[in-house]
């Protein structure tokens, strides 16, 4: 009472909203600057790599023979020949891997979402995580130990595909699993109510609903395995000419071509390395863009 | 009709369960067959496998190999990568979830994800031919001015050699950045709305919202993501093989040494896998790498505690 009389123009208690102190404001501003800076720093290597690869590789991929010839009969110092043998190898190894990994991956994802209960399901889910962390060189060594050392198989492109299966599986499983979990339960329940057995419900209702997302996941999985280098180093030899047979003999692939040209001291070697790097990035980008286009046009309606 | 339907059910159930079991079995088989192939060489090994720094497999009758140097180089590169990548990934994840407007957050996140799509051999190529010459003066400056500090002393490579562990660590940092960011972003985005709104109602600034609500909720996910990144860094092969120069000198504490990691040593010898005993030496190194990544990834999953999937 008395205070109000002593200073009638002042409020009796301090105002409920106080201006933010300078120290807090400063902290807030500097944090904003720092996180924005972190994002910019993260963008630097991506832009740098892409620009560098495009500038140094453009000359090669626009050269006349690049897409239609192999390195057969080309001397190390010649700016000649192309990489179609390596493109073929890269694609066929990935496709063979996909033929094995995609069905198993989708089935395993169906198991985890639709059937898996209890201990085995938990172990499987755990092992999918572990598998996604297995280094590619270890996958390659395992295939080498099992198929080449113990079973006596010859090193070939197919062995590479087998190693890639181990790397592709967890990506397919995780992506498919995520999509299957997005399928609303009412769809399943409607099917059961009509007396449709569970497996038919999954095949006819659940999978088609999740199809576009699954395809996206598979494309991303392809993008991941296509650039793998460690398995080709261990499991197949480099060939300068085209080899159509993935089950026999040496076969080139883009990473393997790049690696073997590294020991070429001639400038033409660098020319081919950067050209192959650009070609590889273009192929990966096609899969990436394809994946994002598919996912944009057909998302699950919630 | 009923019978065929029931058979269909059991066949389909069997197929899906079988695929799940196959995944579990593949991990067990990897461990088992690496071990089977490693044992004869480990028995023939004349040096101590854990404490020797040698790796000579030229003479099958006198195998001398140990993993100490490999372990030291692998840890030096991976930890350096983590030290660089963790703060940046934290900043990026916070920027994408808490700062960037919704409309641009998705394309920005896609840009960071693209970093993960660049093949590792391209990282190696860029690392040794483009980045290393740029980093070399930094290397030299650190050696000249902070050389008294063990991490920055002149390493076992001749002056002017570009492929140091330091360069390798920087490349690895770029490679694991998208992994850590993706996991951290996912967890930060899950922060309960009412936690954030409660902080705002107390008058918190944006940064205080982050320290009071977002970080406490997302800390475990961020750490789990970092461990996934560590697992990736431990096993990275081709980029490290191309970037870090071989060195015959002793490993020191210095970041400017050369040398081999587990993965890059195996890859460097891959073309000589013909005789079983020397090959087994490399397979035993691979086994150690497998166990390391297994432990790191399993820990990541435990730390995440169900907040992160993958």
Interface residues (C-beta under 8 A of the other chain):
Chain A: X17 X20 X24 X25 X27 X28 X31 X32 X34 X35 X36 X37 X38 X39 X41 X42 X43 X45 X46 X48 X49 X52 X53 X104 X105 X107 X108 X110 X111 X112 X114 X115 X116 X120 X121 X123 X124 X126 X127 X128 X129 X130 X131 X132 X133 X134 X135 X136 X137 X138 X139 X140 X141 X142 X144 X145 X146 X148 X149 X150 X166 X169 X170 X173 X174 X178 X197 X198 X199 X200 X202 X203 X223 X224 X226 X227 X228 X229 X230 X233 X234 X237 X255 X258 X259 X262 X270 X273 X274 X277 X280 X281 X284 X285 X288 X292
Chain B: X5 X6 X8 X9 X11 X12 X13 X15 X16 X17 X18 X19 X20 X21 X22 X23 X24 X26 X27 X29 X30 X33 X34 X36 X37 X87 X88 X89 X90 X91 X92 X94 X95 X96 X98 X99 X100 X108 X110 X111 X112 X114 X115 X117 X118 X119 X120 X121 X122 X123 X125 X126 X129 X130 X174 X177 X181 X203 X205 X206 X207 X208 X210 X228 X231 X232 X234 X235 X236 X237 X238 X242 X263 X266 X267 X270 X271 X273 X276 X279 X282 X283 X286 X289 X290 X293 X294 X296 X297 X298 X300 X301 X309 X310
